[in-house]
Amino acid sequence: MNTELPGVQAAFTAAHWIAWSAPLLAVMVAAGATAWASASWRRRRKARATLLERSVVEVVPTSGFAPLEGEVHRWAHHLGRVTRSASGVPERGAAVRLRYCAETGSKMHCYLEGPVQAAAVLGMPGFDGVEVRTHHSHRRLEPLAFPWQRDGGRP
């Protein structure tokens, strides 16, 4: 009866091979999911460790600081090199953070924070008339937490 209908024998053969290989396919999917979860966990752990140990430099402009457009592009390229110089660090941990904060006497401070592997690149001046001060004592910069407001307005 199988020879009377075209393609029936091929369908039976395919169903046989699918039924035979289903347990093997299930094992391969489970092994792949385990490998992916393990790699993701290791990458997350490495990024957390990198984020705990960061290099911080303070950028202090002089009173006559007025950058030209070309200098701004050059500095952006300079900051892009920080990520490339931190080889082996996940992208989340290799990011450069630019932080502004007002401290004693309402004076504004600008900090560049990046991975320790790229401390030499962070310490290079990006603009003329800007002093880069390295902080040897590691000071943790905590993110700001703003109070939640129902109406979305100012406090």
C-alpha positions as CSV (number, residue, x, y, z in Angstrom):
1,M,0.0,0.0,0.0
2,N,2.9,2.3,0.6
3,T,4.1,2.0,-3.0
4,E,0.7,3.3,-4.3
5,L,1.0,6.9,-2.9
6,P,4.0,9.0,-3.9
7,G,6.2,10.2,-1.1
8,V,4.6,8.1,1.7
9,Q,7.7,5.9,2.1
10,A,9.9,9.0,2.3
11,A,7.6,10.4,5.0
12,F,7.7,7.2,7.0
13,T,11.5,7.2,6.7
14,A,11.7,10.8,7.9
15,A,9.4,10.1,10.8
16,H,11.5,7.1,11.8
17,W,14.7,9.2,11.8
18,I,13.0,12.0,13.7
19,A,11.8,9.6,16.4
20,W,15.2,8.0,16.6
21,S,17.1,11.3,16.9
22,A,14.7,13.2,19.2
23,P,16.5,12.2,22.5
24,L,19.9,13.1,20.9
25,L,18.5,16.5,19.8
26,A,17.1,17.1,23.4
27,V,20.5,16.3,24.9
28,M,22.2,18.7,22.4
29,V,19.7,21.5,23.2
30,A,20.2,21.0,26.9
31,A,24.0,21.0,26.5
32,G,23.9,24.2,24.4
33,A,21.6,25.9,26.9
34,T,24.0,24.9,29.8
35,A,27.0,26.2,27.9
36,W,25.3,29.5,27.1
37,A,24.2,30.0,30.7
38,S,27.7,29.2,31.9
39,A,29.3,31.6,29.5
40,S,26.8,34.3,30.4
41,W,27.4,33.8,34.1
42,R,31.2,34.1,33.7
43,R,30.9,37.2,31.5
44,R,28.6,38.8,34.1
45,R,30.9,37.9,37.0
46,K,33.9,39.4,35.1
47,A,32.0,42.6,34.3
48,R,31.0,43.0,38.0
49,A,34.6,42.5,39.1
50,T,35.8,45.1,36.5
51,L,33.1,47.6,37.7
52,L,34.3,47.3,41.3
53,E,37.9,48.2,40.4
54,R,37.8,51.3,38.3
55,S,40.4,54.0,37.5
56,V,39.2,57.5,38.2
57,V,40.8,60.7,36.8
58,E,39.6,64.3,37.4
59,V,39.5,66.6,34.4
60,V,40.1,70.2,35.3
61,P,39.8,72.9,32.6
62,T,41.7,76.2,32.8
63,S,39.8,79.5,32.9
64,G,40.4,80.1,29.1
65,F,39.1,76.7,28.0
66,A,37.2,77.0,24.7
67,P,37.5,73.8,22.7
68,L,37.2,73.8,18.9
69,E,35.1,71.3,17.0
70,G,38.1,69.4,15.9
71,E,39.3,69.0,19.5
72,V,35.9,67.7,20.5
73,H,36.0,65.0,17.8
74,R,39.6,64.1,18.8
75,W,38.6,63.7,22.4
76,A,35.6,61.5,21.5
77,H,38.0,59.3,19.5
78,H,40.3,59.3,22.5
79,L,37.5,58.1,24.8
80,G,36.7,55.4,22.2
81,R,40.2,54.0,22.5
82,V,39.6,53.3,26.2
83,T,37.2,50.5,25.4
84,R,39.6,49.0,22.9
85,S,42.6,49.2,25.3
86,A,40.7,47.2,27.9
87,S,41.0,44.0,26.1
88,G,39.4,40.9,27.7
89,V,36.9,43.0,29.6
90,P,33.2,42.6,28.7
91,E,31.6,45.7,27.1
92,R,29.6,46.5,30.2
93,G,32.8,46.7,32.3
94,A,34.9,48.5,29.6
95,A,32.6,51.5,29.4
96,V,33.8,55.0,30.2
97,R,31.7,57.0,32.5
98,L,31.8,60.8,32.6
99,R,30.6,62.1,35.9
100,Y,29.9,65.6,37.1
101,C,29.4,66.5,40.7
102,A,29.3,69.6,42.9
103,E,31.3,69.2,46.0
104,T,32.8,71.6,48.6
105,G,32.0,75.3,47.9
106,S,29.6,74.5,45.0
107,K,32.6,73.9,42.7
108,M,31.8,71.6,39.8
109,H,34.1,68.6,39.3
110,C,34.3,66.4,36.2
111,Y,35.5,62.8,36.6
112,L,36.4,60.2,34.0
113,E,36.0,56.6,35.2
114,G,37.1,53.6,33.2
115,P,38.6,50.1,33.6
116,V,42.0,49.7,35.4
117,Q,43.4,48.1,32.2
118,A,42.9,51.5,30.4
119,A,44.2,53.8,33.2
120,A,47.1,55.0,30.9
121,V,44.7,56.0,28.2
122,L,42.4,57.7,30.7
123,G,45.3,59.7,32.1
124,M,46.3,61.2,28.7
125,P,45.0,64.8,28.2
126,G,42.4,65.1,25.5
127,F,42.3,68.9,25.2
128,D,44.8,71.7,25.3
129,G,44.3,73.7,28.5
130,V,42.9,70.8,30.5
131,E,44.7,69.3,33.4
132,V,44.2,65.6,34.2
133,R,44.6,64.6,37.8
134,T,44.8,61.0,38.7
135,H,43.3,59.8,41.9
136,H,45.5,57.3,43.6
137,S,43.1,56.7,46.4
138,H,40.2,54.8,44.9
139,R,37.1,56.7,45.8
140,R,33.8,55.1,45.0
141,L,31.5,57.3,43.0
142,E,27.9,56.2,43.9
143,P,25.1,56.8,41.4
144,L,22.5,59.5,42.3
145,A,19.1,58.3,43.3
146,F,16.3,60.7,42.6
147,P,13.0,60.5,44.5
148,W,10.1,59.1,42.5
149,Q,7.5,61.8,41.8
150,R,3.9,61.0,40.9
151,D,3.2,64.0,38.7
152,G,6.6,64.1,37.0
153,G,7.3,67.6,38.1
154,R,10.0,69.1,40.2
155,P,10.1,68.5,44.0
